[in-house]
Amino acid sequence: MTGTRQEIVRSGVWYYAGQTPTPVHIVRQDYDVAYELFKAEAEEGTPWPEGAPKAPRLNADGDAYYLLFGPVPPDQPWAVDQVGYMTVDEAAEAVVARFGSRCEWE
């Protein structure tokens, strides 16, 4: 893995099924979750998935933003959603676009 830093940069409440309040966090980290998983599997002999990126997808600062649903676990690394975003705003918009319902950010 090329990086190990994770930091919560925004928190809020997402309403599962439009009714159940669920904590949601945007995590900035310095590695691409999906790329690192593909890379680890390839090192064990699994063929690289067709169409999967052959390089980490990170922004100009070397970071990506991921969603973390539920309470923040006490230990890192946190198991974030595998889809990364280049900005905090993209990640915030993705909560509603991908999962529906509303989200209220702090």
N, C-alpha and C positions, 0 to 999 in steps of 0.2 A: 504494500500500500504506500502511495507516495506521500500521504499526509495523515494527520491524526487529529487535527483541531476541529472541535465542534463548539458552537456558541449560539445560544438562543438570542435572536435579534428582535423578535416580535412574538407576542402571545395574544391569544384571544379565546373566544368561545364560538364553536361551530355547533349548529343545531342539527344533530343526526335525525333524519326523517322529519326535519322541520320542527321537532319538538324537544328532543333530548339534548340538553346542553353537554357538550364534550370539549374539554380543553384542546386547543390546537396551538402549535408553536411553529415558527419558521426558524430553521437551524442553518446557520452559515457554517460551511465546512470546506476544507481545502483538499477534498478528493471527490471523485465522481463514483458514487455507489455502484451503479450498473457496470461501468467499465472495470472497476476493481473486482467485481464478482465474475465477469466474463474472463478476465485475466487469470484469476485464481483457478477457475475451471479449466482453462486452456493449459495451464501449467501442469494439471493433473491428467491431461490427455483428451479432454472434451473438445471437439471442434468449435472454433469460434462461430457464434451464431451469424447466419447470413444477414447482412444489413446492420449489424451492431457496429457502433463506432470503434475504430481501431486506436483511438487516442481519447484521453479524458476530456470531457466537455466541461470546461471551467471558464469563468469570465476573465477579463484582462487582469484582475487582481489575484487570479489563481483560486477563486472560490466558486461555489455553487450553493444554491439555497434549496432546502428540502423541507417537507412537511413532517411534523411529528404530532400524532394524535394521541390524546390521553395525558395522564399525569406524566411529568418528567421523571424518568427512571433515575435512581440514585447513582448509577454507575454509567460511565461512558465506555465504549462508544454506544450511542443511542441507535436504535433500529428505526431509521427514518424511512419514509416512502422512497421508492427507487427512482422516481422522476425528479430530476434536478432542474432548477430554473436559474437564469442568469442574474436576476435582480430580486430584491425583496418584494417589490410590487407585483412581479410576475407570479411569484409564489402565493402571494395573498389573493390574487385574482383566481388562481387555480383551485383554491378551496371550493369556491362556489361553482366554477366552470366544470370541474371534474366530478364533484361529489354532491352538487345541488344544495338546496337549503341556503340559509343565510349564515353569515359569520360576522361577529362583532369583535373588532380588534381593540386592544387597550391603547 
